[in-house]
Structure formats: structure tokens, C-alpha cells
Amino acid sequence: MKIAILGTRGVPNHHGGFEQFAEYFSVYLASRDHHVYVYNSHDHPYQEAKFNGVNIIHCYDAESKIGTAGQFIYDLNCIIDARKRNFDVILQLGYTSNSIWYWFLPKKPVIITNMDGMEWKRSKYSKKVRKFLKFAEKLAVKSSDYLIADSIGIQDYLQDTYNKTSEYIAYGAEVFKNPNQEVLSKYNVEKNEYCVLIARLEPENNIETIIEGYVQSNLFYPLIIFGGLNEFGKNLKLKYANDLRIQFVGANYNQNQLNNMRYHSRYYFHGHSVGGTNPSLLEAMSSNTLIIANNNIFNKSILGTEALYFDTSNDIKIILDQDKAFKLKKQFSEANISKINDCFNWSTINNHYETFILGTLNK
């Protein structure tokens, strides 16, 4: 088939979860002799026309000049270009800034949309923006031939809200092997004597809840926080500057280093509360870490009983003060790695996507 992947900033991944998936899946499809095209921002660091057999189409992206509104221009440019290409399938990853252009989508291809999470619930957005996102979600459901949900929670939500079926396909991960402790010296920590939080520094990721619980606790190990320092992050860094345990170290996109930091940590915090199966959660599960996660359906449907959960900062304080859970690390991490091997490995996920997409063409 001839397939286009829209909705990301491009491959190879230099941004986030959808880009990571687009990279793995596009290369897989190319290896299966499909004709694959991924749309990249014009200023993406990778400027070649091919990436491991995948065709790269660069389109103008105004985000660097005018901010978030530039994403709408970028998505429109991608859709207009797609009209010229005679694709069999267009796979849209997310809907936030492309659904309003649905009437420009070419008529021939099957339109499949991965609905991501419930973006309109993100507290970082104003009421007007959240109202728009709810509208955009509705447009995406209406204009897509098929929907993909990356978690059971999202699948249930789409059925209950829109009476629309969707295919449940999660993200993938690779089990982390061959760990070493070299990166620990970079952050001046010792094995099992630090905790880790890796996330975009946004309110809905419960960053402050985690930090507040940590500050209230008596645990003397440092909390290493990975994430780009946006305005919200800068305010948190200033607010908790007097607690030397709380260490904001900025973003790090070196997966080997991040995997090692997870692997050797005492506890790993996953505060994401909005969305489906978050890629960083699967990466944590594959990295031999003991996870303390926000108590919601998205996280619990993946982790089950092999994690600790929190609702409030006091829950975190209690877990850290008792510090009894660390003895469960081996048991929990081995069970979570088994889940990655059995259900969430990239080979299984890629094959599921390919089979589903080919099935839609046959229909």
C-alpha cells in the first residue's frame, strides 16, 4: 500500500511519543515493501529525503515563528500536499490541529486517526481552548473512516461518547538490556539512592503533586526531574529551590541514559493523568524500575497490580516515609517486563497496526 503518516513533527524522533511511534512503524512498513511517506516539519533536524527506506516530505511549519498556532498551518500544508500523492491510506496521529481541515482531506484514501488522549481535559489550556479541543475531537471522530484508541479507557470513552467503535492498539517498547552506571556520575547519584521523574512539565502530569509529597516526606534521596523548563517548570523550580533534594536537570533525549537512570533508581514517578497508554510509561516498565503512578484508568489498565498508586501528595509522602515498597522492585519490574515482551513489544504493535490497516483497505 501507499501510506502517509501525518500529525507529527517528523522522524527520526526529536520530540515525543507520536514521533517515536511514527519512526518505528514507518521503518517497519518500509521493510515490508510498503510505500511509506512521513510528513516532517521543514525545520526538522533531519533534512534528507529518505530515512531507512521511508520517504520524508518536509512541509512549512510556522510554530517556531508564531507559536502553537503554527501547528495549524503546518497540518494544513501537509494535508494540501497529500492531495497530490494518490495515497491509499492516511494515518493521522492525533487530531488537535488537523481536524479543522478535514474537508481538505483527499477523498480516495482511507482516513484512520489515532485519537490520542482527551486533550480537552488538559488543565494547561484555557476554557476557550479546551472547548475548541472538544470540538476538534468531535470533528476527528466524524471525519475519520476508522479510529484507533491507544488504551481501553479511550476506547470505552469513544464508544460511550460518540457511539463509535475503535481498534485498541497500544504503543510499543523494547526491553532495556545491558545497563551500566556511567550516567549516574553525571547527576551525582548512586545506584538505588535517587528517584526519577521524566515528563513534560505540565499540570496534568501531576508534577507539583509529586514534588509536594516528596518535600513533605523524610526520604533523604534526591528527586531527579527530567523535562524542558517551560514557564510552569521555572515556577516550580523557584518555588522548591530551598529543598536541595529537588533537582530540575532539564530535558534529555538520550534514551540509553534515561533508561539507565530508570533502571538504577529507587522509585520512578509517572504522574500522567490525561490520555491513553503513555509511551514513557512503557519505557519505564521495560527498564526494571519500581513505578509510583497516578491512580487513573489509563495507568491501571496497563500496570495492574505491579505498581504503587497515588491520588494526593500525602499518598506520596506515606509511600516515601515508609520506604517499604523498594523490596517489591524485583517482583514488580519482572512482571512489567513480561507485559512488554508479551503485549507491548514493537513487533507485536507494528504487526497489529499493519494488519488492521490492510483490513480496512480490504473492506
N, C-alpha and C positions, 0 to 999 in steps of 0.2 A: 504494500500500500504506500501511498504518498501522504505523509502526515506532517502537520505543522504543530509545534508546541508554542503557545502564546501565554503571556501573563507573567513572565519572569524577567528579571534584568539580564538574564543570559547565562551561558555556560562558557567555560567551566565556572563552578560556583565561587562567587566572591561576595555572597550576601546572606543567604538564608536557606530555609527548608525546601521551598519550592524549587529553588535553583539547584539544590543538591539532588533532588529527585529528577529534575529535568536532565541533569548531567548523566546520572546513572541510566535512566530509562532511554534517553536518546541514543547513547552509545550502544546499549543492548539492542535496540531496534535496528540500528545500522549493521550490527554484527549478524542480524537475522535477515539481511538483504532487503530491508525496507528502505524507502527513500525518505529520509528524516530531515526536517528543517526546524531549527530553533531560532526564535527571534531574540536578538541581543540589543541592548542599548547601544547607541552609536559610540558612546564613550566607555564602553566596557573595556577592561584591561586587555582582554584577548581580542585581537583585531584581525585574525586570519579568517579565511572563507570556509575552512574546514576544521573540524575538531574530532579526531578519532572516527572518521567516516561520517560525521554529522555535518550537514550544510548549515552554515551560520549566516543569518540575514541581519545586518545592522540597520536599525531604524532610529531616526532622530528622537532623542529623549530630552525634554526640556526641564527635567526635575532639578538638575544642578543649577539652573538659572532662576526658576520661579517656584521651586519647592514642590510640595505634594501635587499641586495642580498639574505639574508637568507630566505626571503619570498618565493622565487622561489623554494628553497629546500623543504620548508615546504609544499607548494602546490603540488609538485611532490610526496612527501611522502604520502600525503592524497589521491591523485589520484591512486597511486600504491596500497594502502590499499583497496580503493573502488573496485578495480578489483576483489577482493576476496569475496565480500559481496553479490553478486546477488541482487543488488538494482533494484527496478522498476523505480525509478526517482532519478536523481542527480540534486539538485538545487544549482547552483553556484551563490554566491553573489559577484559580481564584476568580473573583468577579468584581472586586471593588471599583476599579477604574475602567473596566472594559464593557460592562453590561449595558451602559447607556448608549453604546454604539451598536447595539445588537442588529439594528435594521441595515447596517452596512455589511454584516457578515455575508459571505458568498452563499448562494443557495444550494450548490451542488454538494459540498462536503457534509458529512455527519458532524454535528456540533456536540462535543462532550465536554462537560465542565466539572472539574473538581471543586466542590463548593467550599473548601477550606472550613474555617470555624464561623461562629456567629460574630462577624466583625462589628456589628452594630451594638454589641454589648461592651465593647472596649471603652473603659472609663476615661481614657486619654482624649477621646473625642468629645466635642461639644454636642448639645442636644440636637442642633440642626444637622450636624454631620452624621450623627447616629441615625437620625430619621432618614437621611439620604441613603445610608448604607442598608437600612432595612428595605427601602425601595429598590436599591440596586440588587439586593438578594432576590427579591421577587421577580425582577426583570430577568435575572440569570436563570431562574427556575423555569420561567415561561418560555424563554428563547432557546433553551438547550434541548437537543433531541434526547440526550441521556445525561444522567448525573452520577457523579462518584462521590461517596462520603468516606472520609478517611477515619471515621470512628463509628461505632454502633450508636453513640449518643447523637451524632449528627444525622445518621440515617433515620433514627426514630423521629428526630425533630423535623426533618423534611417530610416524612410521612404524615406526622400529626398536624403540621402547619399548612402544608400545601397539597396534601393527599398525593404525593409524588414519590414513586419508588426510586431507589438509587442503588448502585452497586457499592458494597462495602469493600474498599481496598485501602489498607493502611500504608504507612511509609515503610521503608526498609532500613536495615542497618547491617553492619558487618561486625562480628565478634572481634574485639580488640585482642591481639596476640603480641607476644614479645615485648612486654612492658620493661621500662627501665626508669631509674630515678634521677636521671640527669637534669630534667627540667625543674626538679624541686628546689635546687640551689638558686635558680633564677628568681624564685619567690620567697627564698629564705625560710623554707618549711621542711619538716621531717615527715617520713612515712607515718601515716595514721595519726598525725598530730596537727591536722588542719581540716577545715571544712570548705566546701566549694559551692558556689552559686554561679551558674552560667545562663545568662538570659539577656534579652533586650531589657533595658531598664525602663519598664513601663508599669503603671499602677496595677493593671490587671494581672501582672505576673507576681503579685504579692511580695515585691521586693522589700517594701518597708515593713510589712508584717514579719517577714523572716528576720530582718535586721533588728527590729524592736525586740523580738523574742530572744535573739542572740545577746543583745545588750543587757536584757533583764536576767539572763542566765549567769551561772557561776563557771561555765566552761571556759577554761583559760586559753584554748587553742584559737588561732586566728581564723577568720572567715575571709576567704579569697573570693572576691566578686569580679567575674569577667563580664564585661559589657561596655559598649561605647558610652561615653559620658555625655548624654543629652542634657537638656535643661533639668529634667526630673532627677537624673542621676547626679548632676552637680549639686542640686539642693540637698539630696540625701548625704552626699559626701561631706558637705559643710555641716549638716545637722549632727552627724555622728562622728565628727572629726576628733572628739575628745576620747573616744574609745579606740585604743590602738589595735584592738583585735579586728576591727572592721577595716578591711583593706580593698579599696577600689583600684583595680590594676588595668582597667581599660579592656578593649576588645582584643581577642587573639583568635586568628582564623587558622592556626596551625593545628590540624586535627590530631596529629600524633602527640603534641604537647598537651592538648586538652584531654585526650584520652588517658595520658599518664597522670595528669592531675586528678582526674576522676578515680582512676584505678587505685591510687595510693592514699586517697582521702579517708577521713574518719566517717563523715556524713556528707551526702550530696543533696542539696535542696533543689526541688523542682516546684516552682510556685505558679506555673501557668494555670489559668482558670478558664480561659476563653478559647474555644477551638476544639479541634479533634485530636488525633494522635500526633503529638508534637515530636518532630524529628529529634530534638535534643533529649527527650525522654528515652527514646530508643537507643540513642548513642550512650546515654548513661547506663541503661540496662545491659548494654553489650560491653561495658567497661569495668565490670567487677566492683561496682560501688554500692553502698548502702543508701537507699533513697528515702528522703523525707519529702512527701509530695502533698500538694494542696488536695483537700478532700473534695473531689468532684467526680462526676460520672466518667469524664474523658480519661482521667488518670487511673481511676479504679478499674475501668474495663480492661486496661492493659496490664496494670501491675497486680491486680487482685490482692492476695494476702501477703505478697512478698515485698512489702514496703510499710513505712510508717506514714501516718497522715496527720495533717493539721488543718484547723479552721481559723485559729486565732494565734496571736503572738504568745499567749500564755501556754498554748499547746506545745509550742516550740520550746519555751522556757522549761517546761516539765520534762520533755524528752532529753534536753541537754543537761539539765541538772541531775537527772537520774543517771544518764550516760550508761544505761544498761543495755541499750539496743545494739551496741557495737558488736557484741558477741554473736549477733544474728547475721553479721555481714556475709560470712561464707555461705550460710544456708540460703539467704535471700538472693545473693548475687548469682549463685549457681542455678537457682530456679529461673531467674530472669534471663540468664544466658541461654538456657534451654528454650525459653519462649522465642528468643531471637532466632535460634537455629531452626526451630520447628515452624514458626509462623511469620516472622518478620525479616527473614533474610532477603537480600536484594534479588536473588534468583527467583524466589517464590513470588515476590511482589511484581517484578518485571513480567514474569510469565502470566500472572493473573491479569495485569493491565493489557498485555498483548492479546490474550485470549478473549477478554471482554470486548476490546475494540474491534477485533476481527469479527466477533459475533454480531456486533451492531451493523457492520457492513453487510454481512450475510442477510440480516433481517431487511 
